[in-house]
Amino acid sequence: MSLTRCLALLACVASLVAADKPEKAAAVPAEKAVPRTELKALLAPGATLKFDFPELTVDRKGALAACHLKLPANYVVTKSYPLVVWLGGGEGGNQPNGSFLPAGDFILVGLPYPKGANNPKQANMVGDYGKVWAYHRFMLEEIDKIIPNLDRSRSIIAGFSNGGHAIDGMLRLSSGPKLTDYFGVFVFVDGGGTAYSSLGALNDLKGKFAYACWGELKGSNKPNTSHLPAALKAKGATAVGSEMTGVGHAFAETEKPKVAEWLEKVALAAPAKK
């Protein structure tokens, strides 16, 4: 074989090998941060907004403090809407959750937990509820500056596991603006009622609504959360308790329609006309 022919053959093989290699994926541009002062211009039906809080401490995952907010598909800026806050379990998160809501228009948001607000006796649990509330209240006030006409009396704060513990703990803080100033409805999912969260007395809950549910099986927070309905009622709340049959530590899919029905028929129902 001539040298020229050999070199041509090698070039052909090299081109085939190169063609067989997968192409590099196109670089995905980083999400552009929008200053909170500019979010008002983005209000639109169905819009998703990201609120960044660089002035706050990072969240429990070490990420920039932020929350994601979803406007209803029928959003009209001049109308009033309930805000629905979701507090996740474990390390938490900042994504909204509307899976337990009835049909209707709600503004959804997920709030994270601040780093360092853990229980000193069990680091995987929230515990410094004053710090958690200061973190959340700052975010709520900033949201209020951008989203006009929030209906606080019908606004909902719901949480699973650590989220339920956090709601319980924040409801017992005795000084400054209170959780009850921002929300009329509280949903505890297999959380709250523990020695970690029930620190101090509950504040007055007259005119408020609460739904507490817990798993039936071992591993759930049943020994603690099951005591919450009576404690909430004693402070004036319209409260209901529900045991999730055949469930451990989880928010059962079968429970979500029950929460939605209770919200629609009880907590969010229009007052009866006299």
GICOR-V884127 format. One record per helix or strand of 2 or more residues. SS is the DSSP state (A for helix, B for strand). FROM is the first residue (numbers start at 1). LEN is the number of residues. If there is no record, write none. Layout:
BEGIN
SS,FROM,LEN  SS,FROM,LEN
END
This chain:
BEGIN
A,3,18  A,36,7  B,48,5  B,66,5  B,81,7  B,106,5  B,118,2  B,122,5  A,129,18  A,152,3  B,156,5  A,162,9  A,179,3  B,185,5  B,209,7  A,222,4  A,228,7  B,238,7  A,253,15
END
